[in-house]
């Protein structure tokens, strides 16, 4: 988001918070800890594949105990995982997990980085991973982060072989080792060197682990006790780690606090061997830079003399340290420590300041009114000199708040930078080298303040945010959003048309500016007819919404493709939709993706119309079935226990329902009774732990970790004549074409012979697996358990997935 100056301009970047103040206030213990960290010039970078792969206990220990500058490079944003809190998938899930990672880093004290790699789901080895990732691009991104961050030690979470348990895990270790070497070689990725210098970390090690049945630790490995208690924080690092890891809510990683000794183990990978200590041979004090020795002594004295009852008494000493740092030659540590001590000076001075707006969203090109509040909570002489270059020049008085009004003009839409362009399966498309690695776009919505504190002029940045007061949550901060003047949001991202039947598609128009009028024009692929060709609209007030609709009809020659929208308004063309992701544990995410949806024609017969759905961890199966004419009702426990379930032609459980719904144990007998009396029950995939109902089916089976990750893997029919492959649609190999991400996951094993195993499949080089789809007759009804990833395929509009799913929930009348 770039802003053109009116009253003042916005620049640079500062992290935003879900709630709490946008201007960080440190208590005396935190200031003292900051002083100790100021005296440490060391850095460590942890590298793995996904959000939640990182060792939060080790990160917290490195950042807060060893006081190293500590970072975590997650090669992906976790886009391919499963979502336990909602129905967002793919890029939207990655957006949630990005914010969860940022919250985790605010807890454990590390910094967060990413590459352009996309989490495309489970892969079984690094070879498979690099078929989808562009290895050279991912390596370049890791080198870029290393050259910018300049770690002394690089740590990987995983080994490079099958012990990693996931192809992307192993790939992250390979990338880390190769980047360790390439970052020091000026011949590798030389285009980066106009921004950064080559950098050689001292060593790279593997942080071994003992997870479940996999124990890669040994007593002869390098060891480090990270279970230390920090009295300044009042917590041990096992407690901080649990708080950090619990931020990964979409993955269900709530963690118990651990206290006491906790040993981490390490194996040398490359670089200079460490015999007794992870940081052996690393000079992490001010002696590592020329002219720094005296600064170290000054910081030690300030630390020893720090008065927790009166932090402001340390301000003169801190200012002298800043002056000494400013006299150093330009360099990496000068830049880092200058920023750190400026923050400590503001904190010790009791200087608090922020900028905010009372309107959450503004239209592109409109003026945004901002209010800046400043207050000084000490007797230190402080004068406000300017706000983004606009002269203020007045003295602050202790305990007296000062408010200043300003305005800005926004000229760039708020959008996660990695989602701005369409991209291939494995890699985000990011052309700007300077953006790569950042969790969010630098340069987003920040206000600059300049003060004279005692006799030193110091400049700061603070985020420009939206602030409001909620009756329940109190004071809440959210990101400031710049939107197109008008958006057109299509109800679904994919539409499936059965035969030549037409479909009405609803569009939600929304205005972000007063007096918005114009026209909405659709475009469809060859072979489709759309009416009307143009819809005029008039939205008088900002925030007004209007639902319009188009009727789309396919012909026999209709080609699959995209239905797109173009908006003309006020002499400008717009083509964006609006999507909000709103969870209490992360900042509200406003997205403005392209206004487009996939349209697909499929020969599809359906049977039965009324479906009951039991919610699980979250999927879009109900919405997908409604598209093809089913009436889907989400069933409550009361409805299951107290109503006649025979009214439903089929009942479906959402993904991982038996992992997240504790009440299913009570409902299960009623569901089995429904099947025995003639109903059809379809269970979507679950995992084995935690499994809240032990006997999911009428006959025994177990849930394994088997899966087929190649979405193009061949599928063999074991029961060619079974009704689920023949009624009401004849299923052929063609119905498994075009699937996305994978075939299935957590297949069944140890299956009772009363089940029919319908399909067999396997990844290249592996044995056949037949636990993806099981069907059993039970009483007069049908029980189906499927580990096929219908929760991905149906929302993506995959024709064959629709045809097979309809067959599974349609029982031929006898």
N, C-alpha and C positions, 0 to 999 in steps of 0.2 A: 504494500500500500504506500504509494508516494503521495505527498501532499505539497501543493503549491502554496506559497506563503500569502496570507491575507494579514491577519493580526499578528500571527507568528507561524512558523512552519514546524513540521514534525520530522524527525529523522532517527536513524539508528534503531536498535532492537533491545527490548527488555522483556523477559518472560512475564506472561500473564498468569493470574491465579484465579481459581474458582471463587474463592471468598477470602476475606482478610484484606489487609491493606496492600496497595500496589507499591507503596514505599516501605521497604523492609525495615522494621524496627528490631534492633538487637538488644537483648538484655546484657547485663554486665558479664555474665559467664560467657556469652557468645562473643562479646568484644574481646575478652581475654583469650578465648580460643583463637579468634582471628589474629591477635597479636602473635601467638605462637606459630600460627600458619604462615604469617608474614615472614617469619625467620627461616622458612623451609623453601629451598629451591630444588624441588624434585618433582617428577611427574611419572604417572603410570597410566597405561591405556589397556583396558580389557576389551577383548574382541570375541564376539559370538554371532549367532545367526539371527536370533529372534528376540523380541521383548519377552521377558521372563527367563531367558537363558542365563542372564548375568548373576554372578554371585554377590548378592547385595551385602552380605556380611563382610566380605573382603573389600568391596568398594567403600563401605562406610569406614572400615578400619584404615584403609589407605588414605582416605580424605580427611578423617577427623582425628585419627590417632597418629599416623605417620605424617599427616598434614601435607601430603603430596597433592599437587594438582592431579585430579583423577578423572578419567573419562571412560565411557562405555560406547564402543562402536558396535551397534546392532546392524548387521548387514541389511536386514529387512525391517519393515514396520509391522510384521506379523499379520499381513493381509490374508494369508491362507488358513488361519486358525479357525477354531470353532468359538462361537460367541455364546457365553452363558447368561448374558444379561439382556439380550435383545435379538432382533432379526437382521442386523447389519452384517453384511458379508463383504469379502474382497476389500476394495479400496476404502469403503466406509468403516470396516472393522479396523483396517490399518490406521485410519485417522483416530479412532478411539484409543487404540493401543499406543499410538504416539503420545497422546496426552497422558495416558497412564504412566508411560515411561518418564515423562517430564515430572510428574508428581512424585514418582519414586526417587528421581535424582534430587529433587528438592529436599527429600527426607534423608537420603544417605550422603549427600554432599558432593556427588560426582556430577560430571557434565555428560550430555547425551549427543551422539552423532549417528548418522545413517549413511548407507550407500544408496545407489539407484536400484539395487536388486529388489525384486518383488518375491514375497513368500507365496509360492504357487501351490502350497500344500505339501504333504509328506513326500519325500523322495528317499529311496533306499540306499543310495550311494552317491558319492560326489560326481561320478561320471554322468549319472542321470541329471544331477543338479546343473552341471555345466552345459548340458544340452539345451537347457532352457535359459539359464543366466548367460549373459555375455561375460565370460571370465575376465577378458582383458579390461572391460569397463569396470567391473567390480574391483579388480586389482588396482586399477588407476584410482578409484575412489578411496580405497584403503590407504594407498600411498599418499594421496592428497591429505587425508586426515592426519596421518603420521607426520607429514612434513609441516602441517600447521600446528599440531598439538605438541610435537617434539617430545615424545615420552622417553624417559630413561629406561623403563621396563615395559615390555609388552607381555600381556598375559592372555592365553586362550582358555576357553572353557572346555573345549573338546579336542580329542585326538584326530588324526587325519584318516583313520581307518574305520572299520565296521563297528568298533567299540563306541563310536559317537552316537549310534542308534538312529541316525537321521542323516540323509545325504547332505542336507544343507548345513547340518552341524559339522560334518567332516569337511565340507567345502570351506566353511569359515576358518577352520584351522589351516587349511592349505593356503587360502588367501592371506591369512595373517603372516605365515612364515615367508611366503614369497614377497609380501609387502615390506617385511622387516628388511629384506635384502635390497629390494628395488628402491625403497625410499632414500637409500644412501647413494644410489647410482644416478649421477646427473644425466646419463644417457637414457634412462628410463623415464618416460613421460616428461620430456624436456619442456613441453608447453606449460607445465605448471610452474616452472622456475622464474617466470616473470612476476609471480606473486609470492612464492615461497622459496626456501633453500632446501637442498638435499639434507636429509637427517638420518643419522645412524643411532638407533637405540642401542643400549649396552647389551641387552640380552632379551630373548623371548623364551617364555616358559609356559608349560601346560599345567593348569590348575586341576589336578586329578580329583576324583570324586568317588563316593560310595553311595550310589543311588540304587535302591531296590536290589536286584540280583547282580548288578554291575559294580564291582569294587576295583578301581584302578589305583588305589592308594597302596603305599608300602612304607614301612618304617625306615627304610634306607633312603627315602626321598627327602628333599629339602622340606623342612617343616616350619610353620609359623603359627603361633597361638594368636587367634584373632578374637577370642572371647573376653577380652579385657573390659573392665568397667571404667567408664570415663566420668569422674566426679563432676567435671564442669557441665556435662550434659545430664548427669543423673541417670545414665543408662549404660548398659553394656552394648557391644556391637551386635550381639544376637537379638537384642530387643529392637535396635534401630533397623536391622535387616528385616525383621518381621513386619515392622511398620512400612518399610519401603516395598516389600514384596506384596503386601496386602493391597497396594494400589492397583495391582493387575487383576482388577475385578472381572473384566470380561472373560478371563481365563479361569476364574474360580480359584485364585491362589491366595485366599486368606490364610495367614500364617500365625502360628502361636509364637509368642516371645520365648526365646531361649536365653538362659543365663549361665554363666560359668565358662569354663575352659572349652575352647573349640579350635581344633587344629586343622589348618589347611595344608595340603601337600602339593608339591610342585616338581615337575620333571623338566630338565633343561632341553630346549629345542634347538636354539642357535644363539650365536653371539658368545660373549665371554662367560665362561662357566662360573657359577657361584657355588662355593663349597659349603658355606655356613649360613648365609643370609641372603634373602631375596634382593636386597639393596646393596650387596657387597660391592665396594669399589666405586660407589656413586657418591660424589661430593654434593650433598644437598644443603649446604649452608652458603652464606654470602661469599665465601672465599672462591666459589666457582666462577665468579665474574671479576674482572679487573676493577679495583676500586671499591669492592663490596664489603671488605672486611670490617671497616669502621661502621658501616650501616648495620651489620649484624650485631655489633656491640651496642649500638644505639637502641635497636629493637629489644635486645635482652634487658637493657636497663629500663625501658618503658614497660616491659612485661613485669619485671620485679617490683617496680614502683606503682603498678596499677592499683587504684583504689576502687573496689567494687561499689562502695557507697557514693563515690563521686567520680564517675568515668570522665567527666569533662576536664578534670585536673590533668589528664594525660594529653589533652589536645595540643598544648605547646610542643611537647616532645614529639608527637606524631607529625606535626607540621615540619619540624626540623628534619625528621626522617624523610618526609616527602621531598623537601628541598634537596637533601643529599641524593635521593634517587633520581631526581630531575637532572642532577649534574652528571650522571653516568652517561656514557656513550649510548646511542640508540641500540636497542637489542630486545630480544624476546623477553627476558626476565625483567628488564626495566619496564616494559609495557605492562606485563602482568602485575607486578608488584605496585606500580603506580596506581593502577585501577583499584587494587585491593586496599591500599592505605587510604585512598580518598573515601572509600566507603566506610572505613573505620573512623575517619575523622568526622564524617557526618553523624555516625552512630554515637560516638563519644560526646559530640557537641549537643546531642539531643535535637538535631535538625531533621525535621520531617517535612516532606513536600510531595505533592502529587498533582496530576492533571486528569480531569474526567469530564464526560458529557452526560447529560441526563436523558439522551436519546440513544437507544441501542444501535439503530441502523440508520444510515444516511445514504442518499442516492449519489451516484457518481456525478461529480461536478457541482454538488451543492455545498453551501457553506455550513461548517460544523462549529457550533458554539462550544467552547471549552472553558472550564473553570480550573484555575490552579490555586491550590491551598498550600500555605507555608506556615509552619509554626516552629519556634525555637524553645526548647525545654532546658535551657541552662543559661548561665551568665556570660558565656563565651561571646565576644563581639563578632556578630555576623551581619553582613550587609548583602541584600539581594541586588545584584548588578543588572541582570537581564534575564529574560525568558526568550530563548531562541533568537538572540540578537536584538530584541526589543528592549531598550533601556528602561530600567525600573529605578535603581539607585536609591534605596531607602534602608535604614537600619531596622533589623528585627529586634523586638523586645521580648524578653522571657515570658512565655506563657500567653502571648498575644497572637492569635491567628490572623493571617493576612490572606485575602482572596483577590485574585486578579482574573479578569475576563479576557478572553481572546477568541479568535475564530480562524478556521483553516478551510481550505478547499481541497477535497480529495479528488485525485485523478486516476486512481487505479482500483479495480474491484478487488475485494478481499477474497483470496482463494488459496488453498494449500498449493504451494508452488509445484509440487511433484504431481499434482492432478490437473494442472492447467492444460496439458495436451494429452490427446489419446496416445496410448503406448502399446507396444507388443506385450506378449504374455509375461516375459520374465524380467523386463527392465522398464523403469520409469524413464521418460524422455525429458531430460534437463540439459539445455544447451549452455546455460550460463555456469561457467566453472566456479564462480564465487558462491553460487547457491549450494553446490554439492556438499553434503555432510551435515548441513544444518537441520535441526528438527523442525523449525519453522522459518519463514522467510525473514532474513535480516532486513532491516530498514523499515520495519512495520511499526507505524503509529507510536512514536516516542517524542517526548518534549524535552528540550534541553534547558537546564537551569545553570546560571553562573552566580557564584557567591564569592565574597571576600570573607574568609574565616580567619580571624586575627589579621595577619598581614599577608595571607596567601590567597590568591585567586584560584578557585577550584570549580570545575564544571562537572555537571552530572546529567544523566538522562533518566527520565521516568516514563513508563508507558502511559499513553493516552487511552483511557479505558471508559467503559460504560459502568456507572455506579448507581445502584438503587437500593432501597430498603424494602425487604420482604417481611411480612407480618410474622412469619415463622422463622426464617433463616437470619433475619436481621440485615446488616449491611452486606451487600453482595457485589462483587466485582466480576465483570465479564468483558470479553474482547470488544473493541469498537469495530463495527462492521461497515464497509462501504459496498453498496449493492448497485446493480444496474437500475436505471430509472424504472424499469418494468421487467418482470420475469414471467415465463410461461412454463408451468410445471406439468409434465405428463404423469398421469396417475401411476402407471407401472413402467418398468424399464423394458419389458418385453410383452408382446401380444401374440397369442396363438389363435389362428383362424381355422375353423373346421370346415373343410370343403370350400364352397363359395359363399358361405354365410357371412353377412356383413356384421360389423361390430361398431358400437359407439364408443369413442374414446374421449374421456373428459380431460379438459385442460384447465388448470387453475391459474388465472392471471392475477398478478399482485403488483400494486404500485408502491414505489418507495419515494414518491414525490407528489405533491399536490398537482391537480389539473393535468393528469396524464391521459392522453388519448392517442389513438393510432389504429393500426390494423395488424392482424395476425394471419400469416400465410403459411400453409403447410406444404410439405413436399414428400412424395412417396415414390418408391421404386417402380420400375416398369411393370405393367400388368395389374396395377392397383387403381381403383377409382376412389376419389375422396370428395366429399361434399360437406360444407360449401368450400369454395376455393379461397375464400377470404372472409374474415370476421372483423368488423369494426368494433372498437371498444372505447369506453369513456369512463375513467376512474377519477372522480372529482377530488378525493382526499388521499393523502399519504396513508398507506396501510390498507386501502380498500382492496377487496378481492372480488373476483367474478369468475364463475365457472362457465365455460363454454364447451361445446362439443363438436367433434367431427365424426362423420360416418364413413368408415373405410370398408370397401368391398374388394375381395380378390377375384381375379379371373382364373381360368385354368392355366394361364401363362404367367401368373404372378410370381415374381422373383423375390426371394428373401432379401431383406435389406433394412434400411433405417428410415423411420418416419421422423422428419425433422421440422422444426418450427423457426420462422423468422418473424421478428417483431419490428415494425416501423413506427417510431414515435418521436415527435419533436425534431424531425430531420435526422434522426440517428437510427441505426440498425442494431438490434439486440438479438441474441440467440441463446440466452441462458435461462436455466430453470433455477429454482430455489429449494434447498434441502436443509433442514435443521436436524442436528443430532443433539439431543438434550438429556444428559444424565447428571445427577447431583454431584458425582465425584470428579467430573472434568468440566472445563469451561464449555459453554454452549458453542457448538461448531456450526457455523453458517457456511454452506457451500453453494456455489453457483455453477453447476455443471452444464454442459451443452444440453439444450432442449431437444432431446432426441430419444427414440425408443426403437427397439428391434421389432419388426413385424415378420411373422412366419406363417405360411399356409401349410396345413397338415391334414391329411386324410385321417379323420378320427371319428370313431363311433363310441358313444357312451351308453351306459346303462345305469338306471337308478339316478336319483337326483339329490337325495338328502343325506348329507354327511355330518357326522359328529366328530369334533376335533378336540383332543386333550392336549393342552399346551405343554411343551417341554422347555428346552433351553432357548428356543426362539428360532423360527424359520418362516418362510413365506409360502408354505404349502397351501394354507387356506385361500390366500389371495390368488394363487395360481389356479386352483380348482374352480374358483368363482369365475375366472375368465372363460372357462369352457362350459359354463352353464350350471355348475353344481351350486346347491344351496348349502353353505357350510355354517354350522353352529358350533361355537366354542363351548364346551361342556364344563360346568362347574361340578364340584364334588356332590353337591345337593342334587343336581339334575341326574347325575349318574346313579346315585343311590336311591332316588325317590321317584324316578319317572320310568315310563315304559320305553326301553331302548330299542324295541323292535321297530319303532318309527324310522330308524336310521338305516339306510341301505348299507352303510359301512361306517365304522369308527376308526379314526386314525390317531395315533399318538405322535406328538412332536419329537424332534430329535432329542435324545438323552432325557426323555421324560422320566424314565426309571432311575435316573441319576439325580434328578433335581426335585421331584415331586414326592415328598414323604407320604402324602395321603394316598398314593396309588396302591400301597399295600392293603389299604382298606377297600379300595375300589376294585381290586383285581378279581375277587370272586364274582362280583356283579358283571364284570366284563367277560369272564369265562362263561357265565350263564347266558349272556347275550349271544356268544358264539354258538354254544351248544343248542340254542333254540333256533339257529338259522342265520345268525348275523355274520358279518365279515369284519374282522379286526386286523388292522395293519399296524405293526410296530416298526417305527423307524429306529435307526441304529442307537445303541447305548455303549457305554464302556463298562469294563468289569469292576472298576473301583472309583467311587463308591456305587454299589448297586443296591438300591433300597428295597427291591423286591427280588427275592432269590429265584422264584419260579415264575418267569415271565410268560412262558408258553404252557400249553396243556401237557406237553411232554418235555423231558429234560434236554438241555443243551448248555454249552458254555460260550462265553464271549471271549474271543482271542484277540490278539493284536495283529492278526493277518490283515493285509489289505492289498489292493492292486492300485498302484499310483499312476500307471500309464493310462491316460484317458483314451488312448487308441488301442489298448490291448484287445486281442481277439477274444470274443465271447462264444462259447460253445453251449449248445442246448442239450442238457442231459435228459430232459423229459419233453421231447418235441411235441407230443400229443397232449400235454397237460393243458387244461383250460386256460391257465393264465398266459399261455403263449398263443392262444388261438381265439379267445373270445373276450370282448367283441371285436378285437383287432388282431389280425394275423401278424405276429412278431417275427421279424427276420433280422439277419445280420445288419441290414441297412439301418435299423432302429438304434443301433449303437454307434452310429457315425455322428461326429460333431460334438461329442460330450466334452465337458470342460473339467479341468483340474485333476480328476481321478475317476476311477470306476466305483470304488467302494472302500470302506474302512471298517475295522473291528468286525471281521467276519466271524461267523459261528463255528464252533468245533464241538467234538464229542456229542454229535447230534443223534438223537433217538431215531431209530429206523422208521418210525411212524411219519416222520417228515419227508416230503419230497424235496430233494435238492434239484433246483431247476436249472441253474447255470454253473458253468465252470470257466475260469479265467486265470490268467497269471501274467505277471510282469516278465519281460525278457530274461531268459536264463533261469527262471524259477519253476518250481513244480506247480501243477495245477491246484487251484483252490476252489472249493465248491460250496463255501459257506456264505455266499453273498445274498442268496434268496432262497428261503425255505417256506414251504406251504404245507399245511396239514388240515385234513378234514377232522373236525371235532364236533361230535353230535351231528346236528343238521347244518352246521356252519363251517366257515373257513377262517383259519388262523394264518396270517402272513407275517413273517419277520424278514425285513430287508436291510442290508447294510449298504446297498447301492446309494449313491449320493444324490438322491432325488431332490434333497433340499438345496443343492446347487443347480441341478439341471432344469428343474421346472421354472424357477424364476428367470433363468437365462433363456427360456423359450426353446428348449431342445425338443424337436418333434417326437423322436423315438422314445424319449423319457416319458412324455405325456401318454403316448400310446400304451406303453407297458404299465405305467402307474394306473391308468384307467382299468386295464385288465385285472390288476391285482385287487381292486376294490369293487369289481363287478362280477357277481356270481350268477351264472346262467340259471334261469328258472327251470325247475324240474317238471 
